[in-house]
Amino acid sequence: MAMDINDLRSIVTVAGLVCFLAIVGWAYGKSSKKGFEEAANLPFAEDDDDGAASRASHPR
């Protein structure tokens, strides 16, 4: 049996779907929730050393 381009396209499509579903499963898994919550709150973290210069140069 010879493999043609359509067989290769089918294999790549199925492999892509499996990778996509694996990433979605990882992203919505319970073990990843804590890390994503910490990353989501990073913009709201207080850091006096870095923010002092930017606030002084751009007063509101």
C-alpha positions as CSV (number, residue, x, y, z in Angstrom):
1,M,0.0,0.0,0.0
2,A,1.5,3.3,-1.0
3,M,1.0,6.4,1.0
4,D,-0.1,9.5,-0.9
5,I,-0.4,13.2,0.1
6,N,-4.0,12.8,1.4
7,D,-2.9,10.2,3.9
8,L,-0.2,12.5,5.2
9,R,-2.7,15.4,5.4
10,S,-5.1,13.2,7.4
11,I,-2.3,12.1,9.8
12,V,-1.2,15.7,10.4
13,T,-4.8,16.8,11.0
14,V,-5.4,14.1,13.6
15,A,-2.1,14.9,15.3
16,G,-2.9,18.6,15.4
17,L,-6.3,17.8,16.9
18,V,-4.7,15.6,19.6
19,C,-2.2,18.3,20.4
20,F,-4.9,20.9,20.6
21,L,-7.0,18.8,22.9
22,A,-4.0,18.1,25.1
23,I,-3.2,21.8,25.5
24,V,-6.9,22.5,26.3
25,G,-6.9,19.7,28.9
26,W,-3.7,21.1,30.5
27,A,-5.0,24.7,30.5
28,Y,-8.2,23.8,32.2
29,G,-6.8,21.1,34.5
30,K,-7.0,21.5,38.2
31,S,-3.2,21.3,38.7
32,S,-2.6,24.5,36.5
33,K,-5.2,26.7,38.2
34,K,-2.9,28.0,41.0
35,G,-0.2,29.1,38.6
36,F,-2.6,30.8,36.3
37,E,-4.2,32.7,39.2
38,E,-0.8,33.9,40.3
39,A,0.0,35.0,36.8
40,A,-3.3,36.8,36.4
41,N,-2.7,38.8,39.6
42,L,0.9,39.9,38.7
43,P,-0.2,43.3,37.2
44,F,-1.9,44.2,40.5
45,A,1.1,43.4,42.7
46,E,2.7,46.3,44.6
47,D,6.3,46.8,44.0
48,D,7.6,50.1,45.4
49,D,11.1,50.0,43.8
50,D,10.1,49.7,40.2
51,G,6.9,51.7,40.3
52,A,8.2,54.8,42.1
53,A,10.1,56.1,39.1
54,S,7.3,55.6,36.7
55,R,4.7,57.2,38.9
56,A,7.0,60.2,39.6
57,S,7.6,60.9,35.9
58,H,3.9,60.4,35.0
59,P,1.7,61.9,37.7
60,R,-2.1,61.4,37.4
